[in-house]
């Protein structure tokens, strides 16, 4: 008896035969467009993943193309995902620190292609003035500096300065300023990695001018003053005012480096205890080190400001090449300095009453509770300085689905409640936040 061939789609047919072929899927218009955006390999991997789901019986063969199109729409060229920062922490290290301003983002896009970063368009010759725009913007923003140099980050700036000025020599530092920075790196270990030796003076809580005076000698390469950005020592304490320390260093002809950390170019009334570059230079610091991606509100960068001869010495050192900043950071930094108020400083100066009004309206939309909430500067700046504000309180069970949703939303879990602080959430993204909360509620609802 002759065996009959199963009718397509009939009860005897293996449904896997209906799974679309790879070449057919790749020829689909939406898939072909995604290949231009995401790349050949990434799209091919998603095609195969959709086919494997159908082979495993997770989806019907007819769902392969719709599922693939959905996956392609959600796919991004990078594994880094955008996040709505609803924590109230302005400079959140785990969320990439400072968000860039629209001007800085535009500058990044312009610099992403070919640029004249080391080329003189007028003469057609190579330019030796790399980063001139960012340097001039820094000097305009901080007129007390004779010159400026930009490197990859704050730690690189410190390593370059201590290497160029004190490799094989001593760096005088107070024990109260021997701090540990992010990821377990200790400032003292960074310094000694340069070949410099530490000359520790004073105690954890008290250091006096004679301590510096006795330590400075023929082997001293520089004196380092470090602002302990992310902690405070209170009670029985003593530190040497910067003008007094600068006077001693100048008398002994030893460079004084002030590592400020957080990135203020000028005084900020809301953070009266946070040091700034203009004041430190005016009080006698020879070199000032600060970060570009903290309170300055720009890209990751280490900024050195100060005496022209010392900056030139650093610029000529071979290590300067190893910590040279790229064209993208230079473009974003210049745009941050010349452009409108960056998001970090705008969030810092948010009016509490305006924030309350906005948060109350959001609480109504989300059916949540309006509660007081103190924000923070974060990122090693403005330690213990509260930023009075408000938040929307929602059930804590929404935290995980919000973090893993699209867009990802990160808030603060406290006493089994999720607090959403919109100080750092742009107003134009508020509708996206509301939609994300609704999807999180749907995901958290019992089946």
C-alpha positions in Angstrom: 0.0 0.0 0.0 1.4 3.4 -1.0 2.2 5.8 1.8 0.5 9.1 1.5 2.4 12.4 1.7 1.1 14.5 4.7 -1.0 17.5 3.5 0.8 20.8 4.4 -0.7 22.0 7.6 -2.5 18.7 8.1 -2.4 16.5 11.2 0.5 14.4 9.9 2.9 17.2 9.0 5.9 18.1 11.2 5.2 21.8 12.1 9.0 22.5 11.9 8.7 22.2 8.1 6.8 25.5 8.2 9.6 27.4 10.0 10.8 30.1 7.6 14.2 29.6 6.0 17.1 31.8 7.0 17.6 33.3 3.6 13.8 34.1 3.4 13.9 35.8 6.8 17.0 37.8 5.9 15.3 39.1 2.7 12.3 40.5 4.7 12.4 44.4 4.5 12.4 44.9 8.2 15.2 42.4 8.7 17.3 43.8 5.8 16.9 47.3 7.3 18.1 46.0 10.7 21.2 44.5 9.1 22.2 48.1 8.2 21.6 49.2 11.8 22.9 46.3 13.9 25.3 44.5 11.6 25.2 41.2 9.8 26.2 38.9 12.6 23.9 40.4 15.2 20.8 40.0 12.9 21.8 36.5 11.9 22.0 35.5 15.5 18.6 36.9 16.2 17.2 35.0 13.2 18.6 31.7 14.4 17.3 32.4 17.9 13.8 32.9 16.6 14.0 29.7 14.5 15.3 27.7 17.5 12.3 28.9 19.6 10.0 27.5 16.9 11.9 24.2 16.7 11.7 23.9 20.5 7.9 24.4 20.3 8.0 27.7 22.3 6.3 29.6 19.4 4.4 28.5 16.3 6.3 28.7 13.0 3.9 31.5 11.9 5.2 33.5 14.9 8.8 33.4 13.8 8.8 36.5 11.7 6.6 38.7 14.0 8.8 37.6 17.0 12.0 38.3 15.0 10.7 41.8 14.0 9.9 42.5 17.7 13.4 41.4 18.8 15.1 43.5 16.1 13.1 46.6 17.2 14.3 46.1 20.7 17.9 45.3 19.9 20.6 48.0 20.3 24.1 48.2 18.8 25.6 48.2 22.3 24.9 46.1 25.4 24.7 49.3 27.5 21.0 50.1 28.1 19.6 53.6 28.8 18.3 54.0 32.3 15.8 56.5 33.9 17.6 57.5 37.1 14.8 57.9 39.6 17.1 57.5 42.7 17.6 61.3 43.3 21.4 60.8 43.1 22.7 63.3 40.7 26.1 61.8 39.9 25.3 58.1 40.1 28.6 56.2 39.5 26.8 52.9 38.7 24.6 54.6 36.2 27.4 56.3 34.3 27.8 59.5 36.4 26.8 62.7 34.7 24.3 62.6 31.8 25.5 64.8 28.9 23.6 67.9 27.9 21.9 68.1 24.4 24.8 70.3 23.3 27.4 67.7 24.4 25.4 64.9 22.7 25.3 66.9 19.4 29.1 67.5 19.7 29.6 63.8 20.2 27.7 63.0 17.1 29.7 65.5 15.1 33.0 64.1 16.5 32.1 60.5 15.8 33.2 60.8 12.2 36.3 62.3 10.7 37.2 65.6 12.4 40.0 68.1 12.4 41.2 67.0 15.8 44.9 67.1 14.7 44.6 68.8 11.3 44.7 72.5 10.3 42.1 72.9 7.6 43.5 76.3 6.6 47.0 75.2 5.8 46.3 71.5 5.1 49.1 70.5 7.6 49.1 68.5 10.8 48.1 70.6 13.8 50.1 70.4 17.1 47.3 72.0 19.1 45.2 68.9 19.8 42.2 69.7 22.1 42.7 73.5 21.7 38.9 74.1 21.9 38.4 72.3 25.2 41.5 73.9 26.6 40.4 77.4 25.7 36.9 76.7 27.1 38.5 75.6 30.4 40.6 78.7 30.6 37.6 80.9 29.8 35.6 79.2 32.6 38.5 79.4 35.0 40.6 82.6 34.3 42.8 82.0 37.3 44.5 79.1 35.5 47.5 79.8 33.3 47.1 76.6 31.3 45.0 73.4 31.2 45.5 69.8 30.2 42.8 67.1 29.7 43.4 63.4 30.2 41.3 60.3 30.4 40.1 60.6 34.0 40.9 62.0 37.5 43.1 59.0 38.5 45.1 59.4 35.3 45.5 63.1 36.0 46.9 62.3 39.5 49.2 59.6 38.2 50.5 61.9 35.5 51.1 64.8 37.9 52.9 62.7 40.5 55.0 60.8 37.9 56.1 64.0 36.1 56.8 65.9 39.3 57.9 63.2 41.8 58.9 59.9 40.3 61.9 58.8 42.3 61.1 61.5 44.8 58.7 62.0 47.8 55.1 63.1 47.7 54.1 64.7 51.0 50.6 63.8 52.1 48.5 64.0 55.2 47.3 60.7 56.7 43.8 62.1 56.9 43.8 62.4 53.1 45.0 58.8 52.2 41.6 57.8 50.7 40.3 54.8 48.8 38.5 55.7 45.6 36.1 53.6 43.5 36.5 49.8 42.8 38.8 49.4 45.8 41.7 51.5 44.4 43.6 53.4 47.0 45.0 56.8 46.1 48.3 55.9 47.9 48.8 52.8 45.7 48.2 54.9 42.6 50.9 57.3 43.7 53.5 54.7 44.6 52.8 52.9 41.3 54.5 55.9 39.6 57.8 55.3 41.3 57.2 58.1 43.9 57.6 57.5 47.6 55.0 58.6 50.2 56.0 60.9 53.0 53.1 60.5 55.4 52.5 63.3 57.9 50.1 64.0 60.7 47.3 61.7 61.9 44.0 60.6 60.6 42.2 63.5 62.3 44.8 66.2 62.9 47.6 67.6 60.7 49.4 70.9 61.3 51.6 73.2 59.3 54.8 72.2 61.2 54.1 68.6 60.0 54.4 69.8 56.4 57.4 72.0 57.3 59.3 69.1 58.9 58.5 66.7 56.0 59.6 69.0 53.1 63.2 68.5 52.2 65.7 67.9 49.4 63.8 64.7 48.3 60.4 66.3 48.1 59.0 66.3 44.6 55.6 67.8 45.5 53.1 68.3 48.2 49.6 66.8 47.6 46.4 68.1 49.1 43.4 65.8 48.6 39.8 66.7 49.3 38.1 63.7 50.9 35.1 64.0 48.7 33.0 61.0 49.8 33.4 61.2 53.6 33.7 63.6 56.5 35.8 63.4 59.7 34.2 65.5 62.5 35.0 66.3 66.1 38.6 66.7 67.3 40.1 67.6 63.9 42.6 70.0 62.4 43.7 70.7 58.8 46.0 73.3 57.4 44.2 76.0 55.4 45.2 76.0 51.7 46.7 79.6 51.7 49.0 78.7 54.6 50.1 75.5 53.0 50.7 77.3 49.7 52.8 79.9 51.4 55.0 77.2 52.9 55.3 75.4 49.6 56.2 78.5 47.7 58.8 79.5 50.3 60.4 76.0 49.9 59.9 76.0 46.1 57.9 72.8 46.1 54.8 72.4 43.8 51.5 72.1 45.6 48.9 69.9 44.0 45.3 70.2 45.1 43.1 67.2 44.1 39.6 68.4 44.3 37.9 65.4 42.8 34.3 66.5 42.3 34.6 69.0 39.4 33.6 72.5 40.4 35.3 75.2 38.5 33.7 78.0 40.6 32.0 78.2 44.0 28.5 76.6 44.2 26.3 78.2 46.8 24.3 75.0 47.4 27.6 73.2 48.3 29.5 75.7 50.3 32.0 73.1 51.7 32.9 71.7 48.2 36.2 73.1 46.9 36.4 74.6 43.5 39.3 75.2 41.1 39.1 79.0 40.9 39.3 79.3 44.7 42.1 76.7 45.1 44.2 78.5 42.4 43.5 81.9 44.0 44.7 80.5 47.4 48.0 79.4 45.9 47.7 75.9 44.5 50.1 75.3 41.7 48.1 72.5 40.1 44.5 71.6 40.5 43.0 68.2 39.6 39.3 67.6 39.0 36.9 65.3 37.2 34.9 66.2 34.1 32.0 63.7 34.7 31.0 64.8 38.2 29.7 68.2 39.2 31.1 69.7 36.0 28.4 67.7 34.3 30.5 66.6 31.3 32.2 63.4 29.9 34.6 61.3 31.8 37.9 63.2 31.9 40.7 64.3 34.2 41.3 68.0 34.2 44.5 69.7 35.3 44.6 73.5 35.7 47.4 75.7 37.0 50.9 77.0 36.3 51.9 77.1 32.7 55.4 75.7 33.3 54.0 72.7 35.3 51.3 72.0 32.7 54.0 72.1 30.0 56.1 69.7 32.0 53.2 67.2 32.3 52.3 67.6 28.6 55.9 66.7 27.6 56.1 63.6 29.8 55.9 60.3 27.9 53.0 59.1 30.1 50.9 62.0 28.7 50.5 60.0 25.5 49.2 56.9 27.4 46.5 58.9 29.2 45.6 61.2 26.2 41.9 61.9 25.9 40.0 61.0 22.8 38.2 63.3 20.3 34.8 62.3 21.6 35.6 63.4 25.2 37.2 66.6 23.9 34.2 67.5 21.9 31.7 66.8 24.7 33.8 68.6 27.3 34.0 71.8 25.2 30.3 71.7 24.5 29.6 71.2 28.2 31.7 74.2 29.1 30.4 76.5 26.3 26.8 75.3 26.2 23.7 75.6 28.5 23.6 74.4 32.1 24.2 70.6 32.0 21.7 68.2 33.5 23.6 67.6 36.8 23.8 71.2 37.8 20.2 71.8 36.6 19.1 69.0 38.9 21.2 70.3 41.7 19.5 73.7 41.5 16.0 72.3 41.2 13.5 74.3 43.2 12.0 72.1 45.9 8.5 73.6 45.5 8.6 73.0 41.8 9.8 69.5 42.4 6.9 68.9 44.8 4.4 70.1 42.3 5.8 67.9 39.6 6.1 64.8 41.9 2.5 65.3 43.3 1.1 65.3 39.7 3.1 62.1 38.9 1.9 60.5 42.1 -1.7 61.1 41.0 -0.9 59.5 37.5 0.7 56.5 39.1 -1.8 56.1 42.0 1.1 56.3 44.4 1.9 58.3 47.6 3.8 61.6 47.7 6.5 61.4 50.3 9.5 63.6 51.3 12.8 62.3 49.9 16.3 63.7 50.2 18.5 63.5 47.1 22.3 63.4 47.1 25.0 64.7 44.8 26.8 61.3 44.7 30.0 60.5 42.8 32.3 61.5 45.6 31.0 65.1 45.8 29.0 67.0 48.4 29.3 64.2 51.0 26.4 64.2 53.4 24.8 67.2 51.9 21.0 66.5 51.6 19.0 67.8 48.7 15.4 68.2 50.0 12.9 66.9 47.6 10.0 64.5 47.0 9.3 61.0 45.6 6.4 58.8 44.6 6.1 55.7 46.9 5.0 52.5 45.1 5.0 48.8 46.2 8.6 47.4 46.4 7.5 44.5 44.2 7.7 46.8 41.2 11.5 47.4 41.6 12.7 44.3 39.7 10.3 44.5 36.7 11.1 48.3 36.4 14.8 47.6 36.4 14.5 45.0 33.7 11.8 46.8 31.6 12.2 49.1 28.6 13.0 51.7 29.5 14.9 50.5 32.6 13.9 52.5 35.6 16.0 52.5 38.8 14.6 53.9 42.0 15.3 53.5 45.7 14.0 50.5 47.8 13.3 51.5 51.4 11.2 49.6 53.9 9.6 47.4 51.2 8.6 50.5 49.2 10.0 51.7 45.9 10.7 55.5 45.9 10.8 57.2 42.5 12.5 60.6 42.7 12.2 62.5 39.4 14.8 65.2 40.1 17.1 63.5 37.5 14.3 62.4 35.2 13.9 64.8 32.2 10.3 66.1 32.0 10.0 64.8 28.4 10.7 61.3 29.6 8.0 61.3 32.3 5.4 59.7 30.0 7.8 56.9 29.4 8.2 56.5 33.1 4.5 56.2 33.6 4.2 53.6 30.8 7.1 51.7 32.3 5.3 51.6 35.7 2.1 50.3 34.1 4.0 47.5 32.3 5.8 46.6 35.6 2.4 46.4 37.3 1.2 44.1 34.6 4.3 41.9 34.9 4.1 41.8 38.7 0.4 40.9 38.7 -0.5 37.3 39.7 -1.2 35.1 36.7 
